[in-house]
Amino acid sequence: MENLNKTESFCLLDKVFKEKTEYVKYSFGVYKKIYSLPTIKYEGDVSEELFNYVKHRKYFLLLSAYDEVGRIYLERNVQEKLYWSLPGGSIHKNEDFHTAVKRLANKINGGSVKLLLGEVEPVAFIENKFIYKDQFYIHYGIAFMARIRNKGQLETEDTEGSFVHLNEKELNNINRYSNKEVARLCNNKIKLSKDKFPEVEVSANENYQYRYLIHNNIIKRFILTPRLKKKDLFFKLINDKLNNVKSFLDISCGDSDILKQLSLRHYFNYVVGNDISWSQIGFINKDNNEVIYTNHNAAHLPFKNNSFDVSYCGNTLHHMSSREEMQSTLDSMFRVSKKIIIVEIEKPKNTGLIPHLLNKYWYQKYLGDVGGVLFIKK
């Protein structure tokens, strides 16, 4: 699982993801290539019954959820005394990483309020080696941190835990080694983070989801057709730039099908579609299992240096709120990839009356598109 060779990659990418388990296995391999994460290891003896139990649960997940002031959610764990622990559990056969994260997050208050998450980021791999007599089995895990964006809606007295400011005293009250190390990592990252989450734009995407359904199923299909938008010419220009490219990142994929189209044409070892707004990714046809989706701010991508051959930035820069944010996005792309492709729209008013009206009244007012830093051709 440490390395994906070419044969393994093509085999996994050859439409064999009938169960999500294979997709999770593949995702673990890609994550090891694109993220620089520590591996937390534990080894211990178990009974025959427990050994047989874990053998049927290959992958698991820990979640370190935190609020707007940096407090981490910990569950109360009653044993011989009261301890803390992180939400966690096995990844179900019908789940990918993000589906499992959302399920665990919604258990925080019994599912009475649908929690909104932001900046879902992996922080560690976990390997639990369970031993029974002369046999052993490794349970592979991954830990995520995620910000709770609507904590104010929680009925905290109904939760099975608390949001806690972590200090050494509280860390010592976490009784499981991997839980303690993950909470410590998350706490340190929160303290160092300077990210500003684009809440206005993300909230607009969520609030107007039904409008996006109309946009995708009617406007795109019958008015803004691929022919009108010259998609054939667009894909020809892009495809010509991707010869011998083995890894590809779209830094703000939204609900676009560009990754599906490109992965059908090219033999990528891995393709990542990233977007700050998870609701937009929900519109994508997930039958295309070659693509792994992530949820990071494009201005602060947490990937390894040069982990992609090419990064693609499509119709994104005009959403930037400042020159500094735009510069951070470009710097981030250059750091994580060897080459970048930028596609940006021209100011619609300079293109013509219809593009101007479409942008002003349909995209901005109806769909709530936030973005006014537009390209002006001279």
Wavefront OBJ file of the C-alpha trace (Angstrom):
o trace
v 0.000 0.000 0.000
v 3.018 2.254 0.331
v 3.486 2.450 -3.425
v 1.252 2.167 -6.464
v 3.143 0.788 -9.445
v 1.859 1.306 -12.968
v 0.299 -2.155 -13.277
v -1.569 -1.764 -9.989
v -2.746 1.707 -10.970
v -4.154 0.652 -14.324
v -5.785 -2.414 -12.801
v -7.481 -0.360 -10.116
v -8.521 2.307 -12.556
v -10.022 -0.181 -14.992
v -13.636 0.187 -13.796
v -13.314 -2.442 -11.045
v -14.654 -0.285 -8.200
v -17.842 -2.297 -7.747
v -17.430 -1.952 -3.987
v -16.211 1.163 -2.249
v -13.674 -1.015 -0.399
v -11.500 -1.107 -3.511
v -11.864 2.652 -3.916
v -10.828 3.187 -0.279
v -7.814 0.913 -0.790
v -6.816 2.892 -3.873
v -7.398 6.190 -2.016
v -5.037 5.126 0.751
v -2.306 4.576 -1.826
v -2.879 7.938 -3.510
v -3.042 9.757 -0.169
v 0.397 8.402 0.669
v 1.661 9.948 -2.550
v 0.078 13.390 -2.240
v 0.115 14.047 1.534
v 3.071 14.098 3.892
v 1.401 12.563 6.941
v 2.885 10.829 9.993
v 1.966 7.201 10.634
v 0.822 6.395 14.157
v 1.524 2.748 15.011
v 0.169 0.554 17.773
v 0.824 -3.123 18.515
v -1.008 -5.303 21.010
v -2.267 -8.791 21.827
v -5.976 -9.563 21.536
v -8.231 -12.529 22.180
v -9.274 -14.948 19.438
v -12.763 -13.398 19.315
v -11.413 -9.862 18.911
v -8.871 -11.038 16.354
v -11.625 -12.605 14.227
v -13.663 -9.397 14.585
v -10.975 -7.032 13.259
v -10.120 -9.346 10.343
v -13.426 -8.354 8.731
v -12.774 -4.636 9.138
v -9.880 -3.601 6.947
v -10.095 0.194 7.237
v -11.206 2.618 9.927
v -11.371 6.368 10.481
v -10.884 8.818 13.345
v -12.433 12.274 13.255
v -11.108 15.339 15.044
v -13.933 17.863 14.659
v -13.359 21.398 15.880
v -15.320 24.632 16.189
v -14.676 28.249 15.191
v -12.610 28.986 18.319
v -10.411 25.897 18.003
v -12.053 23.599 20.531
v -11.939 19.904 19.606
v -14.910 17.600 20.052
v -14.176 14.676 22.385
v -16.535 11.883 23.409
v -16.926 10.876 27.042
v -15.678 7.334 27.510
v -16.614 5.650 30.786
v -14.376 2.760 31.894
v -12.934 2.372 35.379
v -12.823 6.158 35.259
v -13.937 8.898 32.877
v -11.799 9.357 29.758
v -11.975 11.251 26.487
v -11.887 9.669 23.011
v -12.372 10.784 19.397
v -15.341 9.758 17.235
v -14.309 6.868 15.047
v -15.120 3.495 13.592
v -14.787 1.196 10.613
v -15.358 2.538 7.116
v -18.459 0.820 5.741
v -18.374 -1.074 2.446
v -20.538 1.546 0.718
v -18.476 4.528 1.917
v -15.533 6.582 0.766
v -13.495 8.732 3.174
v -15.736 11.794 3.039
v -18.968 9.823 3.377
v -17.555 8.219 6.524
v -16.436 11.619 7.871
v -19.940 13.050 7.435
v -21.542 10.006 9.078
v -19.274 10.276 12.124
v -19.816 14.040 12.342
v -23.585 13.665 12.284
v -23.383 11.215 15.198
v -22.091 14.038 17.406
v -25.634 15.126 18.241
v -27.526 12.022 17.217
v -28.212 13.354 13.740
v -30.805 15.868 14.981
v -28.986 18.650 13.103
v -27.163 18.100 9.822
v -23.669 19.343 10.515
v -21.947 21.495 7.922
v -18.248 20.739 7.534
v -15.400 22.758 6.100
v -11.699 22.147 5.467
v -11.832 18.363 5.754
v -8.136 17.446 5.879
v -6.281 14.187 6.633
v -3.746 14.532 9.451
v -2.337 11.029 10.027
v -2.274 7.416 8.936
v -2.806 4.824 11.647
v -1.674 1.203 11.741
v -2.961 -1.027 14.533
v -1.199 -4.376 14.592
v -3.311 -6.947 16.437
v -1.645 -10.192 17.500
v -3.196 -13.514 18.462
v -0.694 -16.322 19.173
v 1.484 -16.527 16.031
v -0.931 -14.571 13.814
v -1.202 -10.834 13.252
v -3.523 -8.508 11.367
v -2.985 -4.828 10.558
v -6.006 -2.540 10.773
v -5.329 0.501 8.569
v -6.796 3.822 9.589
v -6.763 7.449 8.613
v -7.512 10.459 10.796
v -9.226 13.612 9.524
v -9.738 17.017 11.047
v -12.816 19.022 10.026
v -14.280 22.344 11.091
v -17.908 22.366 12.252
v -19.418 25.390 10.493
v -22.819 25.434 12.216
v -21.932 24.513 15.780
v -24.355 27.163 17.046
v -27.249 24.963 15.935
v -26.183 22.042 18.135
v -28.098 21.171 21.255
v -24.936 20.546 23.248
v -26.709 18.891 26.181
v -27.814 16.116 23.805
v -24.293 15.295 22.646
v -22.212 12.413 23.982
v -19.198 14.638 24.471
v -17.954 18.215 24.593
v -15.947 20.728 22.578
v -12.763 21.093 24.628
v -9.816 23.491 24.642
v -6.976 20.987 24.571
v -4.152 21.365 27.062
v -1.777 18.764 28.481
v -4.205 17.901 31.273
v -7.043 17.142 28.855
v -4.688 15.323 26.472
v -3.674 13.028 29.322
v -7.350 12.219 29.838
v -7.516 10.666 26.357
v -6.972 6.979 27.058
v -6.131 5.591 23.613
v -2.698 6.244 22.158
v -3.783 6.917 18.545
v -6.656 9.163 19.727
v -4.273 11.196 21.850
v -1.703 11.624 19.066
v -4.346 12.592 16.495
v -5.899 15.151 18.874
v -2.445 16.599 19.526
v -1.717 16.901 15.783
v -5.079 18.557 15.127
v -4.619 20.975 18.022
v -1.190 22.043 16.749
v -2.477 22.563 13.184
v -5.373 24.694 14.445
v -2.973 26.927 16.373
v -0.741 27.401 13.307
v -3.536 27.860 10.755
v -4.112 31.288 9.213
v -6.665 30.173 6.642
v -9.752 32.271 6.014
v -12.679 30.144 4.956
v -14.775 31.676 2.096
v -18.019 31.180 4.015
v -20.148 33.541 1.886
v -19.525 31.690 -1.355
v -19.808 28.211 0.154
v -23.053 29.105 1.926
v -24.490 30.490 -1.318
v -23.755 27.185 -3.059
v -25.515 25.271 -0.291
v -28.518 27.593 -0.035
v -29.080 27.600 -3.798
v -28.657 23.883 -4.463
v -32.091 23.617 -6.087
v -31.145 26.489 -8.401
v -27.989 24.630 -9.402
v -30.148 21.600 -10.216
v -32.111 23.799 -12.648
v -28.843 25.194 -14.008
v -27.304 21.747 -14.554
v -30.378 19.942 -15.868
v -31.941 22.656 -18.012
v -29.675 25.636 -18.710
v -26.506 23.621 -19.360
v -28.386 20.976 -21.289
v -30.487 23.136 -23.600
v -28.991 26.659 -23.608
v -25.337 26.711 -22.555
v -24.622 23.607 -24.603
v -21.139 22.154 -25.174
v -21.405 23.290 -28.787
v -22.179 26.883 -27.797
v -19.328 26.870 -25.286
v -16.965 25.305 -27.878
v -16.152 22.410 -25.571
v -14.561 20.338 -28.361
v -12.018 23.078 -29.043
v -11.473 23.575 -25.316
v -10.724 19.872 -24.701
v -8.450 19.723 -27.744
v -6.357 22.588 -26.359
v -6.203 20.972 -22.901
v -5.496 17.449 -24.176
v -2.588 18.705 -26.261
v -0.964 19.944 -23.041
v -1.318 16.629 -21.204
v 0.828 14.206 -23.175
v 2.693 11.855 -20.803
v 1.081 13.474 -17.749
v 0.535 10.871 -14.988
v -0.969 12.937 -12.177
v -3.469 15.765 -12.444
v -5.090 18.146 -9.961
v -8.095 20.414 -10.506
v -7.822 22.923 -7.655
v -11.515 23.956 -7.798
v -13.411 21.323 -9.742
v -16.924 22.345 -8.630
v -19.549 20.357 -10.517
v -17.546 20.244 -13.761
v -17.119 16.990 -15.689
v -13.681 17.981 -16.981
v -11.895 15.379 -14.844
v -14.114 12.613 -16.160
v -13.484 13.670 -19.757
v -9.719 13.934 -19.279
v -9.387 10.631 -17.399
v -11.153 8.837 -20.252
v -8.520 10.155 -22.664
v -5.311 9.916 -20.610
v -3.675 7.141 -18.553
v -3.341 9.047 -15.300
v -1.963 7.205 -12.287
v -4.137 9.425 -10.134
v -6.485 12.381 -10.557
v -7.640 14.682 -7.745
v -10.608 17.016 -7.844
v -10.460 19.600 -5.075
v -13.085 22.145 -4.110
v -13.745 24.299 -1.044
v -17.510 23.771 -1.525
v -18.442 20.142 -0.937
v -22.052 20.777 -2.008
v -20.855 21.448 -5.563
v -19.034 18.121 -5.747
v -22.320 16.471 -4.802
v -23.633 17.224 -8.316
v -20.857 15.227 -9.993
v -21.612 11.782 -11.374
v -19.629 9.547 -9.004
v -19.553 6.652 -11.508
v -16.157 8.002 -12.493
v -14.204 6.278 -9.736
v -10.788 7.183 -11.107
v -11.091 10.583 -9.403
v -10.379 11.258 -5.738
v -12.078 14.331 -4.261
v -10.658 16.611 -1.563
v -11.966 19.632 0.352
v -9.226 22.265 0.742
v -8.878 25.993 0.283
v -7.054 26.441 -3.042
v -4.978 29.230 -1.518
v -3.475 26.798 1.019
v -3.278 23.355 -0.565
v -1.814 20.869 1.974
v -0.303 18.523 -0.633
v 3.363 17.523 -0.926
v 5.688 19.551 -3.103
v 5.507 18.443 -6.767
v 2.945 15.750 -6.000
v 1.208 16.445 -9.346
v 2.536 16.759 -12.860
v -0.105 19.376 -13.697
v -2.456 21.580 -11.685
v -5.480 23.037 -13.442
v -7.194 26.266 -12.372
v -10.430 26.876 -14.264
v -12.635 29.965 -13.792
v -11.378 30.360 -10.239
v -9.150 33.423 -9.970
v -12.066 35.838 -10.395
v -13.466 34.447 -7.119
v -10.447 35.621 -5.142
v -11.236 38.301 -2.561
v -7.841 40.041 -2.684
v -4.530 40.256 -4.496
v -2.921 38.381 -1.584
v -5.365 35.476 -1.901
v -4.767 35.261 -5.638
v -1.001 35.249 -5.103
v -1.335 32.544 -2.437
v -3.366 30.399 -4.835
v -0.770 30.714 -7.589
v 2.077 30.031 -5.154
v 0.209 26.995 -3.855
v -0.263 25.591 -7.360
v 3.387 26.096 -8.302
v 4.486 24.380 -5.091
v 2.388 21.210 -5.461
v 2.798 20.725 -9.223
v 5.435 20.868 -11.931
v 3.247 22.749 -14.421
v 0.009 24.712 -14.190
v -2.827 25.440 -16.614
v -5.008 28.490 -15.978
v -8.296 29.113 -17.785
v -10.084 32.328 -16.825
v -13.092 34.164 -18.226
v -12.848 37.561 -19.835
v -14.943 40.351 -18.341
v -18.417 39.551 -19.790
v -19.249 43.194 -20.468
v -16.303 43.355 -22.873
v -17.455 40.201 -24.642
v -20.991 41.268 -25.461
v -24.406 42.190 -24.107
v -25.721 38.624 -23.712
v -22.654 37.361 -21.747
v -22.868 40.512 -19.593
v -26.559 39.983 -18.761
v -26.064 36.256 -18.233
v -23.231 36.849 -15.794
v -24.954 39.673 -13.915
v -28.479 38.285 -13.565
v -28.119 34.514 -13.858
v -24.731 33.662 -12.341
v -24.382 36.435 -9.785
v -27.981 37.137 -8.728
v -29.734 33.799 -9.297
v -26.916 31.348 -8.549
v -25.192 33.584 -6.012
v -21.840 33.351 -7.782
v -19.314 35.406 -5.816
v -16.583 36.740 -8.056
v -15.803 40.039 -9.705
v -12.050 40.078 -10.360
v -12.412 39.534 -14.082
v -9.834 39.276 -16.835
v -9.630 42.304 -19.149
v -7.980 41.716 -22.540
v -5.834 44.597 -23.793
l 1 2 3 4 5 6 7 8 9 10 11 12 13 14 15 16 17 18 19 20 21 22 23 24 25 26 27 28 29 30 31 32 33 34 35 36 37 38 39 40 41 42 43 44 45 46 47 48 49 50 51 52 53 54 55 56 57 58 59 60 61 62 63 64 65 66 67 68 69 70 71 72 73 74 75 76 77 78 79 80 81 82 83 84 85 86 87 88 89 90 91 92 93 94 95 96 97 98 99 100 101 102 103 104 105 106 107 108 109 110 111 112 113 114 115 116 117 118 119 120 121 122 123 124 125 126 127 128 129 130 131 132 133 134 135 136 137 138 139 140 141 142 143 144 145 146 147 148 149 150 151 152 153 154 155 156 157 158 159 160 161 162 163 164 165 166 167 168 169 170 171 172 173 174 175 176 177 178 179 180 181 182 183 184 185 186 187 188 189 190 191 192 193 194 195 196 197 198 199 200 201 202 203 204 205 206 207 208 209 210 211 212 213 214 215 216 217 218 219 220 221 222 223 224 225 226 227 228 229 230 231 232 233 234 235 236 237 238 239 240 241 242 243 244 245 246 247 248 249 250 251 252 253 254 255 256 257 258 259 260 261 262 263 264 265 266 267 268 269 270 271 272 273 274 275 276 277 278 279 280 281 282 283 284 285 286 287 288 289 290 291 292 293 294 295 296 297 298 299 300 301 302 303 304 305 306 307 308 309 310 311 312 313 314 315 316 317 318 319 320 321 322 323 324 325 326 327 328 329 330 331 332 333 334 335 336 337 338 339 340 341 342 343 344 345 346 347 348 349 350 351 352 353 354 355 356 357 358 359 360 361 362 363 364 365 366 367 368 369 370 371 372 373 374 375 376 377 378
